[in-house]
Amino acid sequence: MVAALVVDHAPDAAAVEEVFVNSNPQSTLKLGQARGVVLAAAARGGIDVGEYAARLVKKSVVGVGGADKRQVHAMIQHLLPGAKIVGADAADALAVAICHAHHLANAGLRARIS
């Protein structure tokens, strides 16, 4: 399914959250499997993938690395007022995308200055 999305939408970039160890081993395993699917689909599509720590994502969106899910969701709604955000997972995914966009913009700015 992810590979089909890559083919259908031809994204220029992708971003994922780095692996973290959860207190629930089953959740950690499922997260690792999902990341693997996304990374494999991106690699097959020749797409560069940015990987970001959860604290960096939260800091880039909320301004605080220790923000909770409610704060991330609220800030995503503020940054994307027309978007319908269905659930905390969707807000987290959008936060990773925004973090990646900031990273790419900063990298481009640094390249122009050099």
C-alpha positions in Angstrom: 0.0 0.0 0.0 2.8 2.5 0.9 4.6 1.6 -2.3 1.4 2.3 -4.3 1.1 5.7 -2.6 4.7 6.5 -3.6 4.0 5.5 -7.2 0.7 7.4 -7.3 1.8 10.6 -5.7 5.6 10.7 -6.6 6.7 12.6 -3.5 9.9 14.6 -3.6 10.9 13.6 -0.1 9.8 11.5 2.9 10.4 11.7 6.6 10.0 9.4 9.5 10.5 9.5 13.2 13.6 7.7 14.6 13.0 4.5 16.5 12.5 4.9 20.2 12.2 2.2 22.8 8.6 2.0 24.2 7.7 0.5 27.5 5.5 -1.9 25.5 7.6 -4.3 23.4 4.7 -5.1 21.0 4.2 -1.4 20.2 8.0 -1.0 19.6 8.0 -4.0 17.3 5.0 -2.7 15.3 6.6 0.7 15.0 9.8 -0.8 13.7 7.9 -2.8 11.2 5.9 0.2 10.0 9.2 2.3 9.6 10.7 -0.6 7.6 7.8 -0.6 5.2 8.1 3.2 4.7 11.9 3.1 4.3 11.7 0.3 1.8 9.0 2.0 -0.3 11.0 5.2 -0.3 14.2 3.4 -1.3 12.4 1.7 -4.1 11.1 5.0 -5.3 14.5 6.7 -5.1 13.3 9.1 -2.4 15.6 10.5 0.2 14.3 10.1 3.7 14.8 12.4 6.6 14.8 10.8 10.1 14.1 12.9 13.2 14.1 12.2 16.9 10.7 12.7 18.5 12.1 15.5 20.7 13.4 17.4 17.6 10.0 17.1 15.9 8.2 18.4 19.0 10.7 21.2 19.4 10.4 22.3 15.7 6.6 22.4 15.8 5.7 23.3 19.4 9.0 24.9 20.6 9.5 22.4 23.4 11.0 19.0 23.0 9.0 17.5 25.8 5.6 18.6 24.4 2.8 16.1 24.8 0.5 14.8 22.1 -2.2 17.3 22.9 0.2 20.2 22.4 1.5 18.8 19.1 -2.1 18.3 17.9 -3.1 21.9 18.9 -0.1 23.4 17.1 -0.7 21.4 14.0 -4.2 22.7 13.9 -2.9 26.2 14.3 -0.3 25.8 11.6 -2.7 24.1 9.2 -6.0 25.7 9.9 -7.8 24.3 6.8 -6.7 20.7 7.4 -8.9 18.1 9.0 -6.6 16.3 11.4 -8.1 12.9 12.4 -6.4 11.8 15.6 -3.1 12.2 17.3 -1.2 9.9 14.9 -2.2 12.1 12.0 -1.0 15.2 13.9 2.3 13.4 14.7 2.8 12.5 11.0 2.1 16.1 10.0 4.5 17.3 12.7 7.3 15.1 11.2 6.6 16.4 7.7 6.7 20.0 9.0 10.0 19.3 10.8 11.4 17.9 7.6 10.3 20.9 5.6 12.0 23.2 8.1 15.2 21.1 7.9 15.1 21.2 4.1 14.5 25.0 4.1 17.4 25.6 6.5 19.7 23.3 4.4 18.8 25.3 1.3 19.4 28.6 3.0 22.8 27.4 4.3 23.7 26.2 0.8 22.9 29.7 -0.7 24.9 31.5 1.9 28.0 29.3 1.4 
